[in-house]
């Protein structure tokens, strides 16, 4: 029966979820004004990735999952950007990947 079969991982339907049910949630988490991702990554790159994935032109599920995981981790262990003084946020005016 199943005894001789190789072990298989459990696949989640992230691709479909990120295109439908969770698309608004992911967009809000990654692009909200207090998003940590906006401190480290270009807004235009995140927007393009979300648009390409939602339209089906590209499969960015792994990158989107990584960004979402980073955002949730940052909010949990570093803190929400609303908690930082304004002068600290201005230090991040040059996100990674723009040099």
N, C-alpha and C positions, 0 to 999 in steps of 0.2 A: 504494500500500500504506500505509505509515506516514509517508511523506514529507510529505503534505499535511495531516496531522493536527496539531492544536495540542499543545504540550508539556503533559504532565500530571505532577503530582507523585506520588511513591510514598506511598501511604497505608498506615500500619501499623495492625494490628488492636488498638490500645490499649484501645478500649472493651471488647472481648471479653476481652482479657488482664487488665484491671483488675477484671473481674467474675469471672474464673475463676482461671487459672494464677498470676497475679501478685497476686491480692487479698491473700493473707497476707503476702507480701513488702512490698507497699506499706503495709499497715497497720502492720507491724513497724517499717519505716523511719520512718514519720511519727509514730507514737505511742509508740515506745520511750522509756524514761526519759531516755536521752541524746540524744534527737532535737532538733536545732536548731529545727525547726518549732515546738516547744512553747515556745520562748523568744519567738517572734514572733507566733504565732497562737493563738487560743483552741482548746483541746483539744476542746471540745464541737462547735465548728464543723467541725473536721477529721473527728471521729467521725461527725457527721451526713452530711457529704459522702460519706464512704466507704460508709456504710450505704445512703444513697439511690442511689448509683451501683451498688453490688452488687445491690440489689433490682430495679434497672431503672426506678425511679421518676424518676430524673433522669440526665442525661448530664453527668457532671463530669470527663470524660476530660482535657480541656485543663487544668482547675484541678489535678487530681491529678498530671498530668504535670509541671506547673510546680512544684508543691510537692515532688515527688520529685526533680526536677532541682535545685531549691534545696537540698534536704537533702544530696544527693550532692555538690554543689558546696561547701557549707559544710564537710562532713566532709573533703573533699580539700584545700581551700585555707585554711580558717579553723581547722579542727580539730574533733575529736569532743568533746562536752561533758564527757566523763569526764576530759579533760585540764585543765579549768578548776578553779580553787580554788572551794570552796563559796561564799565571799562574793561572787564575781562572778556566780554563778548566782542568788543571792538578789536581785540588782539587776533581774532580769527578771521579777519577780513580777507585773507589770502588762503582759501581752502587748498588742500592737497590736490595736485594735478593741474594747477593753473600757472605754474612757472614756465 
